[in-house]
Amino acid sequence: MLGFLSSLLNRLSQPTNMKKHYRLTISCPDQIGIVSQISQFVAQHQGSITEANHHSDLQDNWFFMRHEISADSLPFGIEEFKHQFAPLAHSLNLQWSLTDSRVKNKVVLMCSKESHCLSDILNQWHSGDLSCDIACVISNHRDNEALVKWYKIPFYYVPVDKDKSEHFAKVTQLIEQHQAQTIVLARYMQILPSAVCDKFHHQIINIHHSFLPSFVGAKPYHQAYNRGVKLIGATCHYVTQDLDEGPIIEQDVARVSHRMTPSDMVRLGKDVEKRVLANGLRFHLEGRVIVHNNKTVILD
């Protein structure tokens, strides 16, 4: 009896995402029969769809889809899947991607002095709650060096001088050296130049300590205090050339009152920032984010 209970507890304690699956994401002009034809393609190869999400944008007449397909149910690997799926994708005019859940995304974290967002991501990664490979941390200050090294992750101090071109050249070099697929600005308090934004298009995720589009730029909590708002928030978004105007991935809020000082708002806001950045990054890593124009569809 004890042996049975032990075996049962071991099975229940296993992560639910241990089984390998392929993530198929699609964006295309809306039309009749998209879901049917794709489902038939998977079924004819004895594939098992374990998760399915669809959305139709009626205003733009655009369709979005994300399927998780059990890799073990298919008779071939991911490259053969792509090869056989390509003719159907072409006939339906699909913008599509197929990824393997077991191939972890390489992530570079960037920060300045603040540690709350950085430490939260590192902790979630360390505990296995965030599926990715953190390649390194880049910072223009040394404040978080000891924290990062405790996790045995490379830390690069790249100072910012009056001429910032050297700083961003080094940052770009490090990102390319580590073959990063995702760059996370975990309270990195520098404005990226246009060249960097373009080079890593829709690969750079930022946390802005405000509920955008309100209170863009510096000291948003002080702006919120002066405005007398009753809600403060945080926004996770992709970085573009336009400051704080990239496609929004995730947002959340916290209620405040007239009794609170700007310092109180900053303290409360840090909890919101951590939560929003972690959720936004997770959506991105799991291929749940599809960008359409300057908006996102989150297929969660």
Secondary structure, 3 states (H helix, E strand, C coil): CHHHHHHHHHHHHCCCCCCCEEEEEEEEECCCCHHHHHHHHHHHCCCCEEEEEEEEECCCCEEEEEEEEEHHHCCCCHHHHHHHHHHHHHHCCCEEEEEECCCCCEEEEEECCCCHHHHHHHHHHHCCCCCCEEEEEEECCCCCHHHHHHCCCCEEECCCCCCCHHHHHHHHHHHHHCCCCEEEECCCCCCCCHHHHHHCCCCEEEEECCCCCCCCCCCHHHHHHHHCCCEEEEEEEECCCCCCCCCEEEEEEEECCCCCCHHHHHHHHHHHHHHHHHHHHHHHHCCCEEEECCEEEECC
